[in-house]
Amino acid sequence: MAKKSLQRGLVLLFGTAFVGSTVFMLVGSFWRRPSTPIADSNLPTEAPAVNSRDNLTARLETQAIGYEKLLEKEPENTTILTNLVQIRLQMGDLEGAVDPLTKLVQLQPERTELATILNQIQARLAESESASE
């Protein structure tokens, strides 16, 4: 009996503490004044002009290099291969996508869409080669 009374008392105490702290935080957030930004003369007033396309290309190239390094350790990791193919295609690097995509087709022959994509890329590369000659 004393054990149940102690349990009920503790539940009531902790419940009250939880509700009280929640109410205290909510009331405190309403009474708080909005903070004003601190002016710093060392901060630039304008953001430097950045070519977002160059920035995206640089990020994609960095990611591609990272995936290539991972493939050195795990050459048959289909997730890494898939990510590398996607990045190469986003970059417009069809030639760079052929090798990892070929490996994916070999590792996952049941995924016929990969073979279709590979064939389309190879056809497009062949067209561009014949057009440049």
N, C-alpha and C positions, 0 to 999 in steps of 0.2 A: 504494500500500500504506500509506504513512504517512498519507494522507488518510483512509482507512477506519479506521485505528487512532484517529486524532483524533476522528472522528465517534462511534465506539463509546465512547470515553472521555467525550466530552461528554454522550452519551445516558445513560451510567451515572452521571455526576456529577449531571445535572439530575434524573434519576429518583430517585436517592438523596435529593437535596435535597427533592423534592416529597413523597416518602414520609415522610421525617424530619419535615418541617414539619407534615404531617397528623397523625402520631403525637404530636408535641409538643403540638398544639392539643387533641387528644382527651384526653391525659393531664392537661393543664392544666385542662381543664374538669371532670375528676373530682376534682381536688385543691382546686379553688376553693371557698371557703366561700360559702354563700348570702348574698346581700346583704340587709341589713335596711333597711326603709324609714325614711327620715329624717322625724322628726316636725317639722312646721312649725306654729307656733301661729297663723300668718296664714291657713292654709288652713281652709276651712269643714269642720266635722265631718260635716255632712249636706248632701246635694245639694239644691238648691232644688227645690221642687215645680214641675214643668213639665207642662203639659197636652200630651201627645204628639199629640193630634189637631190642636190649634192649630199646633203646631210643623210637622207634616206639611203642613197646609194652607198655611202660610207658605212652606215650601220649594217646594211645587208651584206656588204663585203666582209665586215668584221665577223658577222654571224657565220657566213659561209666558211671563213677560215677556221673558226672554232669548231664547226661541224666536221671539217676535213681532218682536224687534229684528233677529234673523237673517233673518227672512222679508222685512224691508224691503230687505235687500241681495240676497237670493236668493229671490224670491217663488215660484219653481217648484221648489224643492228638496223632493223628496218625503220625504226622511228627516226634515227639520225639520217638515214638515206632519204626518207620521205621529206624531212625538213630541208635537207640540202637541195633536193630537186625543186621544192617550192621556192626557196630563196633564189636559186639560179633562174627560175622562170620569171620571178618578180623583177629580177635585174635585167631580163631580156637576154640572158646568156644561154642560148639554146645549146651551144656546143658543150658548155660546162654542165648542163643537165643530163646529157646523153649517158655518160659513164655511170653515175649513181642510179639513174633510171634503169639502165640495162641490168645492173646488179639487182635492183628491186624486182624486175621481171623474172630474173633467174631464181630469186629467193621466194617469190610469191607468184608462181605460175597460175594459180587459181584466180588471181585478180586480173582479169582480161582487160580492164580499162587501162591498166598500166602499159600493157603491150600496145594498145591503141594509141595512147598518148606518145609512146616512144616512136611508133611508126609515123605519126603526124609530124613530130619534131624532125625525124630523119628526112622525111619528104620535104619539109620546109627548108632544111639545110641544103638538100640537093638542089632545090629550085634556086636558092640564092647563089649557089656555086655556079650553076649553069648560066644564070643571069649575069654574073660578074665576068664570065669568060668571053 
